[in-house]
Amino acid sequence: MGCVSSSKDVFEYHYDAIEKTNSDTLGRILHDQTANTDVWNTEIAVRNNNDLTENRLLNIPSEMWDNCCRRSGSASDLSRDTVDAYSPINRSDSPLAQTPENNYMFGCSKYIQDLRPNPTLKNILAVTSKEDSVWQSIATTARNLDWTVNRVTSSEEALECFHKGNGVPAVAFVDCRYQNDKTVDAHQIARSLRSIRKNAHVVLVALVRKSFVVKNEKDVTSILTSGFNKIIVETCNKNVWIKELQQLEKEDITMRSMLAQQDAVLAALDKTKDLVIITDLKHNIQYMNKSGSMILGYAAEDVVNKPLAAFHQLGDIDQITKKLEKNIEWDGKVSWKCKNGEHVYLQCRASPFRSFGKETTNYIYVQESIGEGHGYPRGSVPSIRKGSYDLKSINSDDFSFKGAQSARRQSLAKLHNLPLEAPITKVISLICTAQENSNDQVVQILDKVVDILRVTELYSSHLKTENIKYDDPVTSDLIGALITQGPVHVTSTRRSSNDSATVKSQPYGLGIAKMNFMASVTPQIKELLDMALYWDFNVFKLEELTMKRPLVHLGMNLLTHFEVHKTLGCDERTLHAWLTVVESHYHAKNTYHNSTHAADVLQATAMFLEKDRIKRLLDQLDEACCLIAAITHDIDHPGKSSAFLCNSQNDLAILYNDISVLESHHAALTFKLTTRDDRLNIFKGLEKDTYKVVRQNVIDMILATEMTKHFEHLAKFVSVCNKPSTLDDAPIDGLTPSEVSPEILAPTSAEEINLVKRMLIKCADVSNPTRPLKMCVEWAKRIADEYFNQTDEEKINHLPVVMPMFDRATCSIPKSQIGFMDYIINDMFETWDSFIDMPEMLYYMRSNYQYWKDLEEKGTISYSDVCKMPLATTLPKIPESGGNNAEN
Ligand SMILES: Nc1ncnc2c1ncn2[C@@H]1O[C@@H]2COP(=O)(O)O[C@H]2[C@H]1O
């Protein structure tokens, strides 16, 4: 049997396919682009005694029969001049429209043989004005083979049969032997028939005289191009008709069944909510279903034959197509460009498709159906999606819990129909849609998911000391205390008689601010401040050199470096006065929460602000806010935790209703102090609206330092901000910034920038474990000391002991540091480093961690042990130095 091809290599390919598939009905056509005329150049290969030979038979003008595909008969058919042709697969009105580049093979015999033709299709219409012995032979043979045969005598009657629509014959035999017969006009019948889409698959057979085929190639072409599929030479030999009819049944009618099924599949694809795209091997779109058109907003003609990449938002289309070309399925999120400029981000499965044989013929992209308004540009999803929340069909079993679930989902469905645009309602809708087609187990799990999502504090951690399994009790105490809001719920409610929150250290007084503050500092301090923008800056040395006034010194240095006074429109004198007053409101007696800690946080903040990524994101007003927040974030810290203040019913806890007590106080006091005296009011020069912005920003950042919200802030930052930057030059996952979708790019919205600023101050606030070892250990001792003081005071005053493990005599300092780093520091700083790129910070973090681990292995190391210990001085140098070496 044969195949059709316009080029030798394709022919050979086809030859191979025939051999591999044992096909006896393969067909293929190539549009001949080399010819000037628009023709379908066809060749036929014939298997004859297992040898394949190639014959050129016909060139068929494509304008007459645009999707012709020719198939040879068997060798014996050819010898008796039977020419078969069929063309049903690629009608121009088919969505899979044929294109010059696009070649379709079809008719793999195995595939066809597997398909049983619909018996109602064994239905012949004989169109002839003369019922002679040839017709009788055809009719009798056909009826013996269980065909239904009807006869009409004119073109009009024949067309009426097709146009009526009921019981359209599968095969029409048209008598073409009498060229002058006006009652049966073969060309008119063929053309009228083919002009109606539903008749595209009717097999039209021309009954001709032998002389017609032998002598008249032009007429053969003319008959075929008018729409006939087959030309059969007249004969009364019933064996020939048996063979023809069997062949018709086995191949042509089956092909028609296949095509009907294909139409049904295409209709189904048009009805599905999923977005379906089919491409050819060159990744040009051949088909997009109606959902696709509606979701993306393109008409079929906008996309057909266009490269898929043109509708793709991400630069990773190459990765997808490369996988497909290796015959590997691809599963993931794809961002498609809509006609209106928006884009939709859909879960997509892309698969290679083999029509037959071993070679891929197409690629199919199926995008997960998602509910109304979820991911689609607004207004672009038409009523096709209506009813997608009809949940009646889900689990209509009589189990009562299912009934309850169903009712719940129905009420959720109602909720989704409200014009709510909140992301969480979209997410819940998506889940409900997913539940529609899920099994009971998945439905129950998704119900739980919905329950979790319904709580408002989506990002807040629900970690509770009672349900976290900590490695050791010190960690449990520390992390539990840090992340738990409000008072500790224990029986004792006795109020502290010695409420340290009311005890403030004396302010230093304003003094006389010099215009050139730096000129007044000692050379030693000046030298130290020259290192203010290095990560190993020694803030303890500054504390010592400035007699515990590091904040004013470092503050003046860094605020003028960032020209904060210019941004705020104030003079240096005001800046100095303000810093002096702020520093005076830090409690020098606190071992940790004193102005040295504020200076340390300020220094870390300034370093972060110097990072390229941050510089590109923040403007000067943002920078000023960050620095101001860092300076004031712990102002008037009593050296006790919020929990302590709540438990002791401190005035601040009462004022702030046990909610974010300390952070609220730091923020409120910052503005109270700053604005009550013009001489230190650094905001005095700001416009009203700008002041509002600054106030909001500073408050937001100070409140962000509250550790009970740590996981909430971190999760938000990770989910929203930790993406590649548009402005980064370095390739991101192999993509250049221009190839990366805007939606996965660096944050730009005000809210996203806020998340970055929150993360920035949070990291600065707890950066001490990422400092050089000497400083890291000093901070660890200081915070532990402060915790011990609190425990002591709690015990003395019979208050609930917030962190009982933090007992000066017994607490293991390495354990406390390992716990703090395991739960709070390591993940946060890995995340932050991946955003700002600060290798020295990570280097110290990791080596300090190892230091604590090594110590821990030696057994319990108490506070006094750590105080006595000489520090390891042989730490390896950091790969890329962030500055001088504080170890020295
Ligand atoms: N090295 C450390 N070890 C244990 N806890 C710490 C350490 N550094 C900071 N913290 C805690 O983290 C908290 C961050 O917010 P605060 O400054 O209010 O109080 C801080 C301390 O309670």
The ligand as an ORCA input file, in Angstrom:
! r2SCAN-3c Opt
* xyz 0 1
  N      21.332     36.743     70.560
  C      20.086     36.634     71.005
  N      19.719     35.575     71.735
  C      18.481     35.422     72.189
  N      17.515     36.324     71.975
  C      17.816     37.413     71.248
  C      19.112     37.621     70.742
  N      19.104     38.784     70.058
  C      17.865     39.290     70.149
  N      17.088     38.463     70.861
  C      15.656     38.628     71.147
  O      15.039     39.026     69.985
  C      14.239     40.123     70.290
  C      14.009     41.059     69.160
  O      13.185     42.113     69.642
  P      13.633     42.931     70.958
  O      14.787     43.795     70.621
  O      12.455     43.550     71.574
  O      14.136     41.778     71.934
  C      14.982     40.835     71.369
  C      15.431     39.706     72.203
  O      14.393     39.310     73.034
*
